[in-house]
Amino acid sequence: MRIGVVRETRADERRVAATPETAKKLIGKGHELLVENGAGSACSIPDAEFVAAGAKVVASAEAWGADMVLKVQKPTAEEAAGLREGAVVVSFVYPGGDDELAAVLRQKKATVFAMEAVPRISRAQTMDALSSMANIAGYRAVIEASYIFPRYLPLLMTAAGRVPPAQVLVVGAGVAGLSAIATAKRLGAVVKAFDTRPAVKDQVKSVGGEFLQLDATQADAEDKGGYARAASEEMLGKIRALLHDAAVQSDIVITTALVGGRTAPRLIEAHTVEQMKPGSVVVDLAVEGGGNVACTRRGEAVEVNGTTVIGYTNLAGRMPFDASRLYARNILNLLVHMHGKEGFNIDLADEITGPVSIMHGGEGRVDAWKGAN
Ligand SMILES: NC(=O)c1ccc[n+]([C@@H]2O[C@H](COP(=O)([O-])OP(=O)(O)OC[C@H]3O[C@@H](n4cnc5c(N)ncnc54)[C@H](O)[C@@H]3O)[C@@H](O)[C@H]2O)c1
């Protein structure tokens, strides 16, 4: 098969969907790798490294015209028009009702593997791009906050006197939250965390955080897939009160709470941010799902009464080298999973391949297409 690796065109996207390491492995399986020129340049992978791995560097149209196209962000309808008939596209898709793109992919009789639809099961962990990117985003949230924060994070005893450690609050202790807790702890901060899923308590402790306990617990906080269920309005009121008290005592607040992996509950209100200490920083990682913080502005850093509220999207894309390395390996592992002796075998009955294939030969599973995972 000819496998194309195309250059990302979204303004904030610096990742690439294959690296010389994964290209070499795919070539080893008998495929030809066609890398669009400059595809890796935004994440510091020069074309020459792809060539050294055995790939061919080609013009855009040739990479898009391959049998399979590897990508990070979903293609635009215009880009998809460059696919050959029957092509396979492997990418994050997050369709959100992109009917124009869906129509082009149908017309091209495309097969689409949506990376966000990899099931969260043990067998698929090596392919779980949501987790690998969330891990990076949690780390990067702490780095972004500490860059703006006008103080040290660790406790310091200096000749000029003692400097107290920073107080960090992490809201939502899933993959991104746990990564943020571990990072802030490694940098020497005192870290507290809250989540509605009681199962998370021990995980928070194991990475060095203190779990904030709500007196009333939610009996059915978790669904079968391990995702949080939406909290009731009454419960949300209690959570907001708890987080208000915790946030005004904190220097850095990082919010990561999502329900069903997609929707962000509003957990921190404007008056809470207004009452935080001047110089504090809030990073709202749930911005793609609407944000956990009332003052967040998508894609921006805004100041609210002396506190900076960061609503940057695609934090993983701000560490494009490692993000590409991990994402490319997730794709490679998915493709190897589907690979038989003779090439790719797309078995829709398979517990991983089935959910990932949101379109097969132009036939869309519209329910999945409208919101995988
Ligand atoms: N391969 C696997 O087995 C695998 C891989 C990844 C995740 N998972 C499971 O899925 C879980 C969630 O993963 P995720 O990080 O993608 O979650 P997510 O991004 O959907 O949500 C982040 C966190 O927000 C929390 N949250 C939701 N509403 C909240 C509220 N009102 N207040 C406070 N916190 C709230 C959730 O409980 C979750 O921990 C994991 O912790 C794990 O149990 C399993």
The ligand as a Tripos MOL2 file, in Angstrom:
@<TRIPOS>MOLECULE
LIG
   44    48     1     0     0
SMALL
NO_CHARGES

@<TRIPOS>ATOM
      1 N1         -7.4230    1.9450   28.2120 N.am      1 LIG1
      2 C1         -8.0890    2.1440   29.3290 C.2       1 LIG1
      3 O1         -8.4500    1.2440   30.0220 O.2       1 LIG1
      4 C2         -8.4010    3.5630   29.6990 C.ar      1 LIG1
      5 C3         -7.7280    4.5620   29.0600 C.ar      1 LIG1
      6 C4         -8.0220    5.8760   29.3830 C.ar      1 LIG1
      7 C5         -9.0060    6.1510   30.3230 C.ar      1 LIG1
      8 N2         -9.6630    5.1500   30.9530 N.ar      1 LIG1
      9 C6        -10.6850    5.4300   31.9860 C.3       1 LIG1
     10 O2        -11.4350    6.5590   31.6850 O.3       1 LIG1
     11 C7        -11.2910    7.4790   32.7760 C.3       1 LIG1
     12 C8        -11.4970    8.8940   32.3040 C.3       1 LIG1
     13 O3        -10.5640    9.2070   31.3110 O.3       1 LIG1
     14 P1        -10.3220   10.6670   30.7730 P.3       1 LIG1
     15 O4         -9.1250   11.2340   31.4200 O.co2     1 LIG1
     16 O5        -10.3900   10.6180   29.3000 O.co2     1 LIG1
     17 O6        -11.5980   11.4300   31.3470 O.3       1 LIG1
     18 P2        -12.3040   12.7200   30.8160 P.3       1 LIG1
     19 O7        -11.3340   13.5360   30.0520 O.co2     1 LIG1
     20 O8        -13.5950   12.3340   30.2240 O.co2     1 LIG1
     21 O9        -12.6310   13.4890   32.1930 O.3       1 LIG1
     22 C9        -11.6180   13.9810   33.0220 C.3       1 LIG1
     23 C10       -12.0170   13.8280   34.4640 C.3       1 LIG1
     24 O10       -13.0530   14.7520   34.8130 O.3       1 LIG1
     25 C11       -13.8050   14.1600   35.8500 C.3       1 LIG1
     26 N3        -15.0740   14.8770   36.0720 N.ar      1 LIG1
     27 C12       -16.2110   14.8490   35.3440 C.ar      1 LIG1
     28 N4        -17.1630   15.6520   35.9040 N.ar      1 LIG1
     29 C13       -16.6040   16.2040   36.9920 C.ar      1 LIG1
     30 C14       -17.0630   17.1190   37.9760 C.ar      1 LIG1
     31 N5        -18.3120   17.6160   37.9520 N.pl3     1 LIG1
     32 N6        -16.2250   17.4740   38.9760 N.ar      1 LIG1
     33 C15       -14.9620   16.9770   39.0130 C.ar      1 LIG1
     34 N7        -14.4650   16.1200   38.1250 N.ar      1 LIG1
     35 C16       -15.2760   15.7180   37.1200 C.ar      1 LIG1
     36 C17       -13.9400   12.7310   35.3780 C.3       1 LIG1
     37 O11       -14.3110   11.8670   36.4390 O.3       1 LIG1
     38 C18       -12.5430   12.4510   34.8310 C.3       1 LIG1
     39 O12       -11.7040   11.8540   35.8120 O.3       1 LIG1
     40 C19        -9.9070    7.1830   33.2960 C.3       1 LIG1
     41 O13        -9.5830    7.7060   34.4950 O.3       1 LIG1
     42 C20        -9.9870    5.6750   33.2710 C.3       1 LIG1
     43 O14       -10.7520    5.1890   34.3390 O.3       1 LIG1
     44 C21        -9.3920    3.8530   30.6640 C.ar      1 LIG1
@<TRIPOS>BOND
     1     1     2 1
     2     2     3 2
     3     2     4 1
     4     4     5 ar
     5     4    44 ar
     6     5     6 ar
     7     6     7 ar
     8     7     8 ar
     9     8     9 1
    10     8    44 ar
    11     9    10 1
    12     9    42 1
    13    10    11 1
    14    11    12 1
    15    11    40 1
    16    12    13 1
    17    13    14 1
    18    14    15 2
    19    14    16 1
    20    14    17 1
    21    17    18 1
    22    18    19 2
    23    18    20 1
    24    18    21 1
    25    21    22 1
    26    22    23 1
    27    23    24 1
    28    23    38 1
    29    24    25 1
    30    25    26 1
    31    25    36 1
    32    26    27 ar
    33    26    35 ar
    34    27    28 ar
    35    28    29 ar
    36    29    30 ar
    37    29    35 ar
    38    30    31 1
    39    30    32 ar
    40    32    33 ar
    41    33    34 ar
    42    34    35 ar
    43    36    37 1
    44    36    38 1
    45    38    39 1
    46    40    41 1
    47    40    42 1
    48    42    43 1
@<TRIPOS>SUBSTRUCTURE
     1 LIG1         1 GROUP 0 **** ****
